[in-house]
Amino acid sequence: MRRPDPSAVLLDMDGVLFHGAQALPGAERLLASLARTPHAYVTNNPIRTPDEVANAFVAMGLPRPDRRLILTSALATARWLSRVHPGFRYFSVGAGGLDAALRAVGQPDAEDADFVIVGEGPGLDFDQLTTGINLILQQGARLIGTNPDHSVDAVRDGKRIVLPGGGALIAPFATATGVTPTIIGKPEPLLYEMALEVLGCSPGECLMIGDRPDTDIAGAERLGMWTALVRTGRFAPRRPWPKEIPAPDFDAVDLDALMSALRDSYPRLIA
Ligand SMILES: [Mg+2]
């Protein structure tokens, strides 16, 4: 069955619109050209709240996005848990964005948690790992990870560095307990499904723009979305496409090249 033309857009942020605190070339032009197109932002990064992300856009000189359109793996985790287990009790490790999302719908309880939730971000220590694995092994708590990324790119003191991602931080819990975690972020469908619901569109009407084949593109493709890779993040120009992932509909070196390809193919999608 032929897909309808794309009429809405989902955007990954880091590696697509910015690196660290620096907007990427074309980001402002792309956002301006999407002003009349339904769009939302989807990120595996659970560290910041939507308000903090919106403030970061402004600090980088980008237009302030509507906070309701900023969908993080922390929000998707909280929403999924509140559906499968309303009023759930949890023990979590992670940053402020995950804390805020979980507190809104669940009850922190390090003694008798239903879920052990591991989010990306600094601070995981030996005591937290010990608490988490005992909740899983002795109380039957279920292990949940916000996102599967092995590592993430960052900028520290002006230098590009690599930080452990959500997948690396959940690994010690999985190793110590022998259980398989439930993962929420891309390429799993839950974050995308939340975004599609917010936009009110079907997967086939939506174009996902991302910088990572293994999460952004693989997950979107599995749901039947349109896909566009920009090679401004993790995946460098000229790097051969990984055989195990279906090639994206658009493969562009940067946002300006992508905009020009989209204007040629789907002029109604972007201004
Ligand atoms: Mg990215």
Boltz pocket constraint, residues with backbone or C-beta under 6 A from the ligand:
constraints:
  - pocket:
      binder: B
      contacts: [[A, 12], [A, 13], [A, 14], [A, 15], [A, 16], [A, 210], [A, 211], [A, 212], [A, 233]]
      max_distance: 6.0
